[in-house]
Amino acid sequence: MRSEYGALVPVEMWPGVPATLVVNYATAVRILNDPIHFPADPRTWQKTVPADIPIMPMVEYRPNAIRTSGHEHARYRRTLSDALAGIDLYAVRDIVGRSAVDIINGFATQGHADVLSQYALPMVFSAFCEILGCPPDIGQRVAAASAAMFDGVDTATVNAQMAEALLDLTALKRAYPGDDVTTRLVQDPAALSDEEMAHQLVLLFAAGVEPPLNLIANTLLLMMTDRRFISTLDAPPLPTSVAIDERLATDPPMANYCLTYPPQPVFIDKVWLPAHQPVIISMAACNTDPAMVGGSLDNGWNLAFSSGDHACPSPARSFGRLLAQEVIDQLFDYLPDVRLAVPQEDLVWRPGPFHRALTELPVIFPAMRFPFPAT
């Protein structure tokens, strides 16, 4: 793409739906930090495409912090950031530690598992729901709709399932508040309506489950297949935090996203971008831009968390990285000899234009004779 088109590549984000993919780091940063020429509100574009294309739930207008611009965006962004700022990171460690032994005991005596579905998913989901204040029954309904949204299941079904579950959660927290993110949103001075609450929660679930889940799985894959992360007689392994930073930089869980919709034609990098046509940032391509080769792999510069006004809020970044590290470390603490059960090239990646997600991550390990004692 770079050799043929340069920084800006004409693509279809769905058959018959044209867009521009940004594969140059400097160009992406420029776009993400120019909300006047590259706003995130898709409403005008949305009128030009079929309403039922399967990717619509991932890109359509919602009254929340990711799909609005200007004063509307500022209101939602402040409300969301304040709610997230109340997350106790020490509690995250406790939640993960409390859950890990029970979940690992579900397969520890078998000597094999799909650690994506049997371990990482229930760990991430239970931790996030506890932080959010979401009871398990509502959480399971949201989880099914959220997975369908990323995989491109039909728009009407996804939106109906998601809205019903999140309105139930909103009603629950209005009636029974707690020390959690949803309650802080409900009680914010912005006085969000039930509809606005549902759309903030859509964003929270979409960002708080699927990307951390895929970051965990993809980091585990790296740590089980790269000798730098495997203990040898010559050197100790590199720590989990290094593997997470490397994955965020070179193979982020959201490969392509951060959509913007120019309200008028824009000339950038010798290319005229059409008005009201999506511009998609390829975080995977921009992070591995040859112009950036040799840079540090820490997450201070890469675009895994985006950049500019719509970047992932700082409290959410801290939560996501800590959650991934704790979940991975707990697995290796209990099962230090876990290794990939199939050749790496046999692993299957889920379809979809936005995420970088495995269908499963099969592993083997010495089977435990007895379950681990509860902590």
Contacts in CASP RR format, 6 or more apart in sequence:
PFRMAT RR
TARGET T0000
AUTHOR 0000-0000-0000
METHOD contacts of the structure
MODEL  1
MRSEYGALVPVEMWPGVPATLVVNYATAVRILNDPIHFPADPRTWQKTVP
ADIPIMPMVEYRPNAIRTSGHEHARYRRTLSDALAGIDLYAVRDIVGRSA
VDIINGFATQGHADVLSQYALPMVFSAFCEILGCPPDIGQRVAAASAAMF
DGVDTATVNAQMAEALLDLTALKRAYPGDDVTTRLVQDPAALSDEEMAHQ
LVLLFAAGVEPPLNLIANTLLLMMTDRRFISTLDAPPLPTSVAIDERLAT
DPPMANYCLTYPPQPVFIDKVWLPAHQPVIISMAACNTDPAMVGGSLDNG
WNLAFSSGDHACPSPARSFGRLLAQEVIDQLFDYLPDVRLAVPQEDLVWR
PGPFHRALTELPVIFPAMRFPFPAT
1 9 0 8 1.000
1 21 0 8 1.000
1 23 0 8 1.000
1 285 0 8 1.000
2 23 0 8 1.000
2 24 0 8 1.000
2 290 0 8 1.000
6 23 0 8 1.000
6 24 0 8 1.000
6 269 0 8 1.000
7 22 0 8 1.000
7 23 0 8 1.000
7 24 0 8 1.000
7 26 0 8 1.000
7 27 0 8 1.000
7 269 0 8 1.000
7 271 0 8 1.000
8 20 0 8 1.000
8 21 0 8 1.000
8 22 0 8 1.000
8 23 0 8 1.000
8 24 0 8 1.000
8 27 0 8 1.000
8 268 0 8 1.000
8 269 0 8 1.000
8 271 0 8 1.000
8 273 0 8 1.000
9 20 0 8 1.000
9 21 0 8 1.000
9 22 0 8 1.000
9 23 0 8 1.000
10 18 0 8 1.000
10 19 0 8 1.000
10 20 0 8 1.000
10 21 0 8 1.000
11 18 0 8 1.000
11 19 0 8 1.000
11 20 0 8 1.000
11 21 0 8 1.000
11 280 0 8 1.000
12 18 0 8 1.000
12 19 0 8 1.000
13 19 0 8 1.000
13 55 0 8 1.000
13 59 0 8 1.000
13 278 0 8 1.000
13 280 0 8 1.000
13 353 0 8 1.000
14 53 0 8 1.000
14 54 0 8 1.000
14 55 0 8 1.000
14 353 0 8 1.000
17 49 0 8 1.000
17 53 0 8 1.000
17 278 0 8 1.000
18 277 0 8 1.000
19 277 0 8 1.000
19 278 0 8 1.000
19 279 0 8 1.000
19 280 0 8 1.000
20 271 0 8 1.000
20 273 0 8 1.000
20 277 0 8 1.000
20 278 0 8 1.000
20 279 0 8 1.000
20 280 0 8 1.000
21 256 0 8 1.000
21 280 0 8 1.000
21 282 0 8 1.000
21 285 0 8 1.000
22 28 0 8 1.000
22 31 0 8 1.000
22 279 0 8 1.000
22 280 0 8 1.000
22 281 0 8 1.000
22 282 0 8 1.000
22 285 0 8 1.000
22 286 0 8 1.000
23 282 0 8 1.000
23 285 0 8 1.000
23 286 0 8 1.000
23 289 0 8 1.000
24 269 0 8 1.000
24 286 0 8 1.000
24 289 0 8 1.000
24 291 0 8 1.000
25 286 0 8 1.000
25 287 0 8 1.000
25 289 0 8 1.000
25 291 0 8 1.000
25 292 0 8 1.000
25 303 0 8 1.000
26 289 0 8 1.000
26 291 0 8 1.000
27 268 0 8 1.000
27 269 0 8 1.000
28 258 0 8 1.000
28 281 0 8 1.000
28 282 0 8 1.000
28 283 0 8 1.000
28 286 0 8 1.000
28 303 0 8 1.000
28 307 0 8 1.000
29 303 0 8 1.000
29 307 0 8 1.000
30 268 0 8 1.000
31 38 0 8 1.000
31 260 0 8 1.000
31 268 0 8 1.000
31 279 0 8 1.000
31 281 0 8 1.000
32 38 0 8 1.000
32 258 0 8 1.000
32 260 0 8 1.000
32 281 0 8 1.000
32 303 0 8 1.000
32 306 0 8 1.000
32 307 0 8 1.000
32 308 0 8 1.000
32 310 0 8 1.000
32 311 0 8 1.000
33 307 0 8 1.000
33 308 0 8 1.000
33 309 0 8 1.000
35 69 0 8 1.000
35 70 0 8 1.000
35 73 0 8 1.000
35 308 0 8 1.000
35 309 0 8 1.000
35 310 0 8 1.000
37 262 0 8 1.000
37 263 0 8 1.000
37 264 0 8 1.000
37 266 0 8 1.000
38 260 0 8 1.000
38 261 0 8 1.000
38 262 0 8 1.000
38 266 0 8 1.000
38 279 0 8 1.000
39 69 0 8 1.000
39 70 0 8 1.000
39 260 0 8 1.000
39 261 0 8 1.000
39 262 0 8 1.000
39 263 0 8 1.000
40 66 0 8 1.000
40 67 0 8 1.000
40 68 0 8 1.000
40 69 0 8 1.000
40 73 0 8 1.000
40 259 0 8 1.000
40 260 0 8 1.000
40 261 0 8 1.000
40 310 0 8 1.000
41 61 0 8 1.000
41 67 0 8 1.000
41 68 0 8 1.000
41 69 0 8 1.000
41 261 0 8 1.000
42 59 0 8 1.000
42 60 0 8 1.000
42 61 0 8 1.000
42 67 0 8 1.000
42 259 0 8 1.000
42 261 0 8 1.000
42 278 0 8 1.000
43 61 0 8 1.000
44 261 0 8 1.000
44 263 0 8 1.000
44 276 0 8 1.000
45 261 0 8 1.000
45 276 0 8 1.000
45 277 0 8 1.000
45 278 0 8 1.000
46 60 0 8 1.000
46 61 0 8 1.000
48 276 0 8 1.000
51 155 0 8 1.000
52 154 0 8 1.000
52 155 0 8 1.000
52 156 0 8 1.000
53 155 0 8 1.000
54 152 0 8 1.000
54 153 0 8 1.000
54 154 0 8 1.000
54 155 0 8 1.000
55 152 0 8 1.000
55 352 0 8 1.000
55 353 0 8 1.000
55 354 0 8 1.000
56 155 0 8 1.000
57 149 0 8 1.000
57 152 0 8 1.000
57 155 0 8 1.000
57 158 0 8 1.000
57 159 0 8 1.000
57 162 0 8 1.000
58 149 0 8 1.000
58 150 0 8 1.000
58 152 0 8 1.000
58 206 0 8 1.000
58 354 0 8 1.000
59 259 0 8 1.000
59 278 0 8 1.000
60 67 0 8 1.000
60 155 0 8 1.000
61 67 0 8 1.000
61 68 0 8 1.000
62 68 0 8 1.000
62 199 0 8 1.000
62 202 0 8 1.000
62 203 0 8 1.000
63 72 0 8 1.000
63 76 0 8 1.000
63 195 0 8 1.000
63 196 0 8 1.000
63 199 0 8 1.000
64 76 0 8 1.000
64 80 0 8 1.000
64 196 0 8 1.000
64 199 0 8 1.000
64 200 0 8 1.000
64 202 0 8 1.000
64 203 0 8 1.000
65 73 0 8 1.000
65 76 0 8 1.000
65 77 0 8 1.000
65 79 0 8 1.000
65 80 0 8 1.000
65 200 0 8 1.000
65 203 0 8 1.000
65 310 0 8 1.000
66 203 0 8 1.000
66 310 0 8 1.000
68 76 0 8 1.000
73 309 0 8 1.000
73 310 0 8 1.000
75 190 0 8 1.000
76 190 0 8 1.000
76 196 0 8 1.000
76 200 0 8 1.000
77 309 0 8 1.000
77 313 0 8 1.000
78 190 0 8 1.000
79 185 0 8 1.000
79 188 0 8 1.000
79 190 0 8 1.000
79 192 0 8 1.000
79 200 0 8 1.000
80 185 0 8 1.000
80 200 0 8 1.000
80 203 0 8 1.000
80 204 0 8 1.000
80 313 0 8 1.000
81 313 0 8 1.000
81 314 0 8 1.000
81 315 0 8 1.000
82 184 0 8 1.000
82 188 0 8 1.000
83 181 0 8 1.000
83 182 0 8 1.000
83 184 0 8 1.000
83 185 0 8 1.000
83 188 0 8 1.000
84 181 0 8 1.000
84 313 0 8 1.000
84 315 0 8 1.000
84 316 0 8 1.000
84 319 0 8 1.000
85 315 0 8 1.000
86 181 0 8 1.000
86 184 0 8 1.000
86 315 0 8 1.000
87 131 0 8 1.000
87 181 0 8 1.000
87 315 0 8 1.000
87 318 0 8 1.000
87 319 0 8 1.000
89 318 0 8 1.000
89 319 0 8 1.000
89 322 0 8 1.000
91 131 0 8 1.000
92 127 0 8 1.000
92 131 0 8 1.000
92 319 0 8 1.000
92 322 0 8 1.000
92 323 0 8 1.000
92 326 0 8 1.000
93 322 0 8 1.000
93 326 0 8 1.000
95 126 0 8 1.000
95 127 0 8 1.000
95 130 0 8 1.000
95 131 0 8 1.000
96 123 0 8 1.000
96 127 0 8 1.000
96 323 0 8 1.000
96 326 0 8 1.000
96 327 0 8 1.000
96 330 0 8 1.000
97 326 0 8 1.000
97 330 0 8 1.000
97 375 0 8 1.000
98 375 0 8 1.000
99 122 0 8 1.000
99 123 0 8 1.000
99 126 0 8 1.000
99 127 0 8 1.000
100 123 0 8 1.000
100 327 0 8 1.000
100 330 0 8 1.000
100 331 0 8 1.000
100 334 0 8 1.000
101 334 0 8 1.000
101 372 0 8 1.000
101 373 0 8 1.000
101 374 0 8 1.000
101 375 0 8 1.000
102 374 0 8 1.000
103 118 0 8 1.000
103 119 0 8 1.000
103 122 0 8 1.000
103 123 0 8 1.000
104 119 0 8 1.000
104 330 0 8 1.000
104 331 0 8 1.000
104 334 0 8 1.000
104 335 0 8 1.000
104 372 0 8 1.000
105 371 0 8 1.000
105 372 0 8 1.000
106 118 0 8 1.000
106 371 0 8 1.000
107 113 0 8 1.000
107 118 0 8 1.000
107 119 0 8 1.000
108 334 0 8 1.000
108 335 0 8 1.000
108 367 0 8 1.000
108 368 0 8 1.000
108 371 0 8 1.000
108 372 0 8 1.000
109 367 0 8 1.000
109 368 0 8 1.000
109 369 0 8 1.000
109 370 0 8 1.000
109 371 0 8 1.000
110 367 0 8 1.000
111 364 0 8 1.000
111 365 0 8 1.000
111 366 0 8 1.000
111 367 0 8 1.000
111 368 0 8 1.000
112 341 0 8 1.000
112 362 0 8 1.000
112 363 0 8 1.000
112 364 0 8 1.000
112 365 0 8 1.000
113 119 0 8 1.000
113 362 0 8 1.000
113 363 0 8 1.000
114 360 0 8 1.000
114 361 0 8 1.000
114 362 0 8 1.000
114 363 0 8 1.000
115 217 0 8 1.000
115 220 0 8 1.000
115 331 0 8 1.000
115 338 0 8 1.000
115 361 0 8 1.000
115 362 0 8 1.000
115 363 0 8 1.000
116 213 0 8 1.000
116 217 0 8 1.000
116 358 0 8 1.000
116 359 0 8 1.000
116 360 0 8 1.000
116 361 0 8 1.000
117 360 0 8 1.000
119 327 0 8 1.000
119 331 0 8 1.000
120 213 0 8 1.000
120 216 0 8 1.000
120 217 0 8 1.000
120 220 0 8 1.000
120 327 0 8 1.000
120 361 0 8 1.000
121 213 0 8 1.000
123 216 0 8 1.000
123 327 0 8 1.000
123 330 0 8 1.000
124 208 0 8 1.000
124 209 0 8 1.000
124 212 0 8 1.000
124 213 0 8 1.000
124 216 0 8 1.000
124 323 0 8 1.000
124 327 0 8 1.000
125 139 0 8 1.000
125 143 0 8 1.000
125 209 0 8 1.000
125 213 0 8 1.000
126 136 0 8 1.000
127 323 0 8 1.000
127 327 0 8 1.000
128 134 0 8 1.000
128 205 0 8 1.000
128 208 0 8 1.000
128 209 0 8 1.000
128 212 0 8 1.000
128 323 0 8 1.000
129 135 0 8 1.000
129 136 0 8 1.000
129 139 0 8 1.000
130 180 0 8 1.000
131 180 0 8 1.000
131 181 0 8 1.000
131 319 0 8 1.000
132 180 0 8 1.000
132 181 0 8 1.000
132 182 0 8 1.000
132 201 0 8 1.000
132 204 0 8 1.000
132 205 0 8 1.000
133 169 0 8 1.000
133 173 0 8 1.000
133 178 0 8 1.000
133 180 0 8 1.000
133 181 0 8 1.000
133 182 0 8 1.000
133 183 0 8 1.000
134 142 0 8 1.000
134 169 0 8 1.000
134 182 0 8 1.000
135 172 0 8 1.000
138 165 0 8 1.000
138 168 0 8 1.000
138 169 0 8 1.000
138 172 0 8 1.000
139 165 0 8 1.000
139 169 0 8 1.000
141 161 0 8 1.000
141 164 0 8 1.000
141 165 0 8 1.000
142 162 0 8 1.000
142 165 0 8 1.000
142 166 0 8 1.000
142 169 0 8 1.000
142 201 0 8 1.000
142 205 0 8 1.000
143 209 0 8 1.000
144 161 0 8 1.000
145 158 0 8 1.000
145 161 0 8 1.000
145 162 0 8 1.000
145 165 0 8 1.000
146 162 0 8 1.000
146 205 0 8 1.000
146 206 0 8 1.000
146 209 0 8 1.000
146 210 0 8 1.000
147 210 0 8 1.000
148 157 0 8 1.000
148 158 0 8 1.000
148 161 0 8 1.000
149 158 0 8 1.000
149 162 0 8 1.000
149 206 0 8 1.000
150 206 0 8 1.000
150 210 0 8 1.000
150 350 0 8 1.000
150 352 0 8 1.000
150 354 0 8 1.000
150 355 0 8 1.000
150 357 0 8 1.000
151 350 0 8 1.000
151 351 0 8 1.000
151 352 0 8 1.000
152 158 0 8 1.000
152 352 0 8 1.000
162 198 0 8 1.000
162 202 0 8 1.000
162 205 0 8 1.000
163 198 0 8 1.000
166 197 0 8 1.000
166 198 0 8 1.000
166 201 0 8 1.000
166 202 0 8 1.000
166 205 0 8 1.000
167 194 0 8 1.000
167 197 0 8 1.000
167 198 0 8 1.000
169 182 0 8 1.000
169 201 0 8 1.000
170 182 0 8 1.000
170 186 0 8 1.000
170 194 0 8 1.000
170 197 0 8 1.000
170 198 0 8 1.000
170 201 0 8 1.000
171 194 0 8 1.000
173 180 0 8 1.000
173 182 0 8 1.000
173 183 0 8 1.000
173 186 0 8 1.000
174 186 0 8 1.000
177 183 0 8 1.000
177 186 0 8 1.000
177 187 0 8 1.000
181 204 0 8 1.000
182 197 0 8 1.000
182 201 0 8 1.000
185 192 0 8 1.000
185 197 0 8 1.000
185 200 0 8 1.000
185 201 0 8 1.000
186 192 0 8 1.000
186 197 0 8 1.000
192 200 0 8 1.000
207 312 0 8 1.000
207 316 0 8 1.000
208 316 0 8 1.000
208 320 0 8 1.000
210 253 0 8 1.000
210 355 0 8 1.000
210 357 0 8 1.000
211 253 0 8 1.000
211 254 0 8 1.000
211 355 0 8 1.000
212 253 0 8 1.000
212 320 0 8 1.000
212 323 0 8 1.000
212 324 0 8 1.000
213 253 0 8 1.000
213 357 0 8 1.000
214 253 0 8 1.000
214 355 0 8 1.000
214 356 0 8 1.000
214 357 0 8 1.000
214 358 0 8 1.000
215 244 0 8 1.000
215 247 0 8 1.000
215 248 0 8 1.000
215 252 0 8 1.000
215 253 0 8 1.000
215 320 0 8 1.000
215 324 0 8 1.000
216 324 0 8 1.000
216 327 0 8 1.000
216 328 0 8 1.000
217 357 0 8 1.000
217 358 0 8 1.000
217 361 0 8 1.000
218 247 0 8 1.000
218 251 0 8 1.000
218 253 0 8 1.000
218 356 0 8 1.000
218 358 0 8 1.000
219 240 0 8 1.000
219 243 0 8 1.000
219 244 0 8 1.000
219 247 0 8 1.000
219 324 0 8 1.000
219 328 0 8 1.000
220 328 0 8 1.000
220 331 0 8 1.000
220 361 0 8 1.000
221 340 0 8 1.000
221 344 0 8 1.000
221 347 0 8 1.000
221 358 0 8 1.000
221 361 0 8 1.000
222 229 0 8 1.000
222 243 0 8 1.000
222 246 0 8 1.000
222 247 0 8 1.000
223 229 0 8 1.000
223 230 0 8 1.000
223 237 0 8 1.000
223 240 0 8 1.000
223 243 0 8 1.000
223 328 0 8 1.000
223 332 0 8 1.000
224 230 0 8 1.000
224 338 0 8 1.000
224 339 0 8 1.000
224 340 0 8 1.000
224 363 0 8 1.000
225 340 0 8 1.000
225 344 0 8 1.000
226 243 0 8 1.000
228 237 0 8 1.000
228 238 0 8 1.000
229 237 0 8 1.000
229 238 0 8 1.000
229 242 0 8 1.000
229 243 0 8 1.000
230 237 0 8 1.000
231 237 0 8 1.000
240 325 0 8 1.000
240 328 0 8 1.000
240 329 0 8 1.000
240 332 0 8 1.000
241 321 0 8 1.000
241 325 0 8 1.000
242 297 0 8 1.000
243 328 0 8 1.000
244 321 0 8 1.000
244 324 0 8 1.000
244 325 0 8 1.000
244 328 0 8 1.000
245 297 0 8 1.000
245 298 0 8 1.000
245 299 0 8 1.000
246 297 0 8 1.000
247 253 0 8 1.000
248 287 0 8 1.000
248 299 0 8 1.000
248 302 0 8 1.000
248 304 0 8 1.000
248 305 0 8 1.000
249 287 0 8 1.000
249 288 0 8 1.000
249 297 0 8 1.000
249 298 0 8 1.000
249 299 0 8 1.000
249 302 0 8 1.000
249 304 0 8 1.000
250 284 0 8 1.000
250 287 0 8 1.000
250 288 0 8 1.000
250 297 0 8 1.000
251 284 0 8 1.000
251 356 0 8 1.000
252 283 0 8 1.000
252 284 0 8 1.000
252 287 0 8 1.000
252 302 0 8 1.000
252 303 0 8 1.000
252 304 0 8 1.000
252 356 0 8 1.000
253 304 0 8 1.000
253 355 0 8 1.000
253 356 0 8 1.000
253 357 0 8 1.000
254 283 0 8 1.000
254 304 0 8 1.000
254 354 0 8 1.000
254 355 0 8 1.000
254 356 0 8 1.000
255 282 0 8 1.000
255 283 0 8 1.000
255 284 0 8 1.000
255 354 0 8 1.000
255 355 0 8 1.000
255 356 0 8 1.000
256 280 0 8 1.000
256 281 0 8 1.000
256 282 0 8 1.000
256 283 0 8 1.000
256 284 0 8 1.000
256 353 0 8 1.000
256 354 0 8 1.000
257 280 0 8 1.000
257 281 0 8 1.000
257 283 0 8 1.000
257 306 0 8 1.000
257 354 0 8 1.000
258 280 0 8 1.000
258 281 0 8 1.000
258 283 0 8 1.000
258 303 0 8 1.000
258 306 0 8 1.000
258 310 0 8 1.000
259 278 0 8 1.000
259 279 0 8 1.000
259 280 0 8 1.000
259 281 0 8 1.000
260 278 0 8 1.000
260 279 0 8 1.000
261 276 0 8 1.000
261 277 0 8 1.000
261 278 0 8 1.000
261 279 0 8 1.000
262 273 0 8 1.000
262 274 0 8 1.000
262 275 0 8 1.000
262 276 0 8 1.000
262 277 0 8 1.000
262 279 0 8 1.000
263 275 0 8 1.000
263 276 0 8 1.000
264 275 0 8 1.000
265 272 0 8 1.000
265 273 0 8 1.000
265 274 0 8 1.000
265 275 0 8 1.000
266 272 0 8 1.000
266 273 0 8 1.000
267 273 0 8 1.000
273 279 0 8 1.000
281 303 0 8 1.000
281 306 0 8 1.000
283 302 0 8 1.000
283 303 0 8 1.000
283 304 0 8 1.000
283 306 0 8 1.000
284 356 0 8 1.000
286 292 0 8 1.000
286 303 0 8 1.000
287 302 0 8 1.000
287 303 0 8 1.000
287 304 0 8 1.000
292 301 0 8 1.000
295 301 0 8 1.000
299 305 0 8 1.000
299 317 0 8 1.000
299 321 0 8 1.000
305 311 0 8 1.000
305 312 0 8 1.000
305 317 0 8 1.000
306 312 0 8 1.000
331 338 0 8 1.000
332 338 0 8 1.000
334 372 0 8 1.000
335 365 0 8 1.000
337 365 0 8 1.000
337 366 0 8 1.000
338 363 0 8 1.000
338 364 0 8 1.000
338 365 0 8 1.000
339 363 0 8 1.000
339 364 0 8 1.000
339 365 0 8 1.000
340 361 0 8 1.000
340 362 0 8 1.000
340 363 0 8 1.000
340 364 0 8 1.000
341 362 0 8 1.000
341 363 0 8 1.000
341 364 0 8 1.000
342 362 0 8 1.000
347 358 0 8 1.000
347 359 0 8 1.000
347 360 0 8 1.000
347 361 0 8 1.000
348 358 0 8 1.000
348 359 0 8 1.000
348 360 0 8 1.000
349 356 0 8 1.000
349 357 0 8 1.000
349 358 0 8 1.000
349 359 0 8 1.000
350 357 0 8 1.000
350 358 0 8 1.000
350 359 0 8 1.000
END
